[in-house]
Amino acid sequence: MGTVLVTSDGQPFAWQAKDISCECATTTEVMSKTEGMISEINKMKITLLAIKKTSNSIS
């Protein structure tokens, strides 16, 4: 799980990329982690425009 922040001129920056597969088994747990990251982004006064979730899990 991680965040890619994109500047107004299109430059991407990876932020807090880490493997959470051993920590999160349910959607609720993933949402909790996501909400924590959103809170940190808000504290830094960064405008969040979109969230894209991808899954690499095996079904």
C-alpha positions as CSV (number, residue, x, y, z in Angstrom):
1,M,0.0,0.0,0.0
2,G,1.3,3.4,-0.8
3,T,0.5,6.8,-2.1
4,V,1.7,8.5,-5.3
5,L,1.4,12.2,-5.0
6,V,1.4,14.1,-8.3
7,T,2.4,17.8,-8.5
8,S,0.5,20.3,-10.6
9,D,3.1,20.0,-13.3
10,G,2.7,16.2,-13.4
11,Q,5.7,15.0,-11.4
12,P,5.0,11.8,-9.4
13,F,6.3,11.1,-5.9
14,A,5.9,7.8,-4.1
15,W,5.1,8.2,-0.4
16,Q,4.8,5.6,2.3
17,A,4.9,2.6,0.0
18,K,4.9,-0.6,2.1
19,D,3.6,-4.2,2.0
20,I,0.5,-4.5,4.3
21,S,-0.5,-8.0,3.2
22,C,0.5,-9.5,6.6
23,E,-1.4,-6.8,8.5
24,C,-4.7,-6.6,6.6
25,A,-6.9,-9.5,5.6
26,T,-10.3,-7.7,5.3
27,T,-11.7,-4.7,3.4
28,T,-12.4,-3.1,6.8
29,E,-8.7,-3.4,7.8
30,V,-7.6,-1.9,4.4
31,M,-10.1,0.9,4.8
32,S,-8.7,1.7,8.2
33,K,-5.2,1.9,6.8
34,T,-6.4,4.1,3.9
35,E,-8.2,6.5,6.3
36,G,-5.0,6.8,8.3
37,M,-3.0,7.8,5.2
38,I,-5.7,10.3,4.2
39,S,-5.6,11.8,7.6
40,E,-1.8,12.2,7.3
41,I,-2.1,13.8,3.9
42,N,-4.7,16.2,5.2
43,K,-2.4,17.2,8.1
44,M,0.2,18.2,5.6
45,K,-2.3,20.5,3.9
46,I,-2.1,18.5,0.6
47,T,-5.3,18.6,-1.5
48,L,-6.4,15.0,-2.2
49,L,-8.2,14.8,-5.6
50,A,-8.6,11.0,-6.1
51,I,-8.0,7.6,-4.6
52,K,-7.3,4.6,-6.8
53,K,-7.3,1.2,-5.2
54,T,-5.6,-1.8,-6.8
55,S,-5.5,-5.4,-5.5
56,N,-2.8,-7.9,-6.1
57,S,-4.5,-10.6,-4.0
58,I,-5.1,-14.1,-5.3
59,S,-8.8,-15.2,-5.2
